[in-house]
Amino acid sequence: AQSVTQLDSQVPVFEEAPVELRCNYSSSVSVYLFWYVQYPNQGLQLLLKYLSGSTLVKGINGFEAEFNKSQTSFHLRKPSVHISDTAEYFCAVSDGRRGSARQLTFGSGTQLTVLP
Amino acid sequence: EAQVTQNPRYLITVTGKKLTVTCSQNMNHEYMSWYRQDPGLGLRQIYYSMNVEVTDKGDVPEGYKVSRKEKRNFPLILESPSPNQTSLYFCATRTSGVTDTQYFGPGTRLTVL
């Protein structure tokens, strides 16, 4: 079984400042990792994912994340945030083994609030 | 346009009154699932389906039922709702391939009084 810990429930940041949202996971098997974003009153939208290959993954809206296997982390970063980035962000993990059902396990979410 | 639709979007009901939340997708995806979202807990999986007539329990299945009689539809049934099932519910779909992108519906906000 996998688990995900998002270390910060709320992250306030000023517009145009950099931001990092932290995510750590626990798993005894290989994993796939994801970041989803939820804008107010909407469903979840995929930001980026790591399946294999390069550990630095680039996603939509200027976000990127780095998979660090030794630290079991998958932190999300953006060099300069905009007001429109205000949303809740969820880190998720699934079993990466061939033939697995690949159920997603989500973290508890981080509310990013960008201040003017 | 690729879509996952849920109905109703909002529902207020009373304890014990059976209800069904529908989920439909037009992407021909094999995999469908239901999640509930509660503050501070993130999303937790209720049930999932790998294909027609194949369903299995997720992490929090108690009090819920599902069926998958056709590929595009995956209804969530609450036979006797209770206040602790007040939550925001999401349906999601995914292909069986390795792309692993789940597509989420817009959500159904359920209040059980």
Interface residues (C-beta under 8 A of the other chain):
Chain A: V4 Q6 S9 Y32 F34 Y36 N41 Q42 G43 L44 Q45 L46 K49 L51 F90 S94 A101 R102 Q103 L104 T105 F106 G107 S108 G109
Chain B: V4 S33 Y35 G40 L41 G42 L43 R44 Q45 Y48 M50 D56 G58 F90 A92 V98 D100 T101 Q102 F104 G105 P106 G107
